[in-house]
């Protein structure tokens, strides 16, 4: 069955941000929405966007990483993989919502110079939350602008980018 790749942008970003534009170009089948309002409103929109979909590969950046992880707590069976980019797991009561370790393969990238979301605190929460965690500290700041385009996206998303399909 085909995977359903989804990108969830951060708090102050949109579906027109750098990461979303990259994914739209390289992986045109990726679901990329706009999320606005408070956490509850954003989660309601995410649940609506993903209704009826399975084999989800959720890519969440910052606040979008928090959203992806929170969605996973309630919908583990629908998710094939989580890819979290400097996820804001330290807010919105995420740690308190975790009841058991999730078995979803989870890849987390976090910049060592992140001054927005504390890397060590996120790592501690992630280690308690995800049983199959692949954690990477990278030399970058919060947006991961230097590292993001160099990540092995076709491998992470378990497919080839559109540019390679002719």
N, C-alpha and C positions, 0 to 999 in steps of 0.2 A: 504494500500500500504506500502511496506517496506521502511524503512528509508535508506538513503545512508550516512553512517558516513565517514568523511574525516578529516585527520590530516594534518595540514600545519605547518611545522617546522619553527624555527626562522632563523635569518639572518646568523649566523655562524654555524648552525647545518645542519644535512642531514637526509635522511630517515633511517639512521643507528644510530641516536642519542638515548638516553635513553628513551625518551617519545615514539618515533616511535617504538622502540623495544618492549616496554611494550604493546602498542596498537596492534602490529602485533601478539604478543603472545595471548593476551586476547580477541581480536576482529579481527580475521583473515580476515573478510570481509571488514575491513576499508580500504579506499583508502589512500595510503601513497606514496606521490611522492617526488622527489627532485626538489628544486627550487634554481636556481643560477642566477647570474647577477644582474642588477639593478631592481628597483621596476617595471618598465614597462615590462621588460622581464619576471619577476616572475608572474605578473598578467596575461600576455598573456598565459603563460604555465598553470596557474590555470584555466583560462577560457577554454582552450583546454581540460584539464583533466575532467572538470565538464560539458562539452557540452553534452546536451541531458539528463542530470540527474536531478531528482527532489527529493523532501523530504530530502534535504540535512541537515545533522547535521554537521556543520563545527566546528572543534576544532582547534584553532589557538594559537600558542605559540609565544609571543613577536612580532617579525616582521611578523610571520605567523598570529598572531592575527590581526595585521593591515591589512594584505592581506584579511583575512576572512571578516573583517568589511567593507573593501572597496568593495569587491565582493558583499556583502549584499546591499550596497547602490544602486547598479545597477541591482540587481537580487533578490529583496526581495521575490517575489512570488515563487522562487525555494527553498527557505530555510525554514526549519522547526524550527531550533534552532541554536543559536550561543553559543559556549563555548570558552571564551577568557581567556588565561592564561598570565598575565602581558603583555597585548597587547600594542604595541608601537603606540598608537593613537595620540601621540604628534608630529609625523613627517610625511613627504611626503604629506603635505597639506590636511590631512584627515579631520580636523575640518572644513576647508573651503569648502570641497566637500559635506558636509552634508546639504541637502536642507529641510528635514523634518524628524520628528522622525519616526524611523522604529518600526513596531509593532511585529517584530520577538522576541520570548522569548530569552533572552540573559542572560547567567550566566557568571560572571566575577570573577576570583580569582586573587588577587594581593598581593604580599608579602610586609609587612610593612617595611622591611629592603632592599627593592629593590633600588640599587644605579645606575641602568642602565636606567630604565624607571620610571619616577616620579609618584608614586601611586596616590597622590592627584590630580595632573593635569589630569591623565587618568580618574579618577573617575568623575571629572567635565565634561570632554568631553563625557564620556559614558552617564552621566545623561541627557545631551542635545541631544544625538543621539538615545538612545534606550528607547522606552516607557515602555517596559516590562523587565526592568533590575533587576536582582538579583545580587547584588554586595557583594563580600566577601573580607575583608582584612584578611590576614592570617599571622601568625608569620613565616616568611620565607624570603629568598632573591629572586633575580630575577629568577633564574632557577626553583624555587619552588620544588627543589629536595626532601625536607622533606615532603611537603604536597601532592605533586602530586600523589604518590601511595596510599594515604589514601582517596582520593576523591571518592565519590560514582559513579564510572564510569558506571556501568550497569544502574543505575537510570538516570544519566546525558545523556547517549546515548540511553535511552529508550529501553534497551534490556538486555539480560543476556550474560555474557562472555562465550566464548567457553568452558572454564574449567568447567562450570556448566551444560553444555548441553551434556547429555549422552543417 
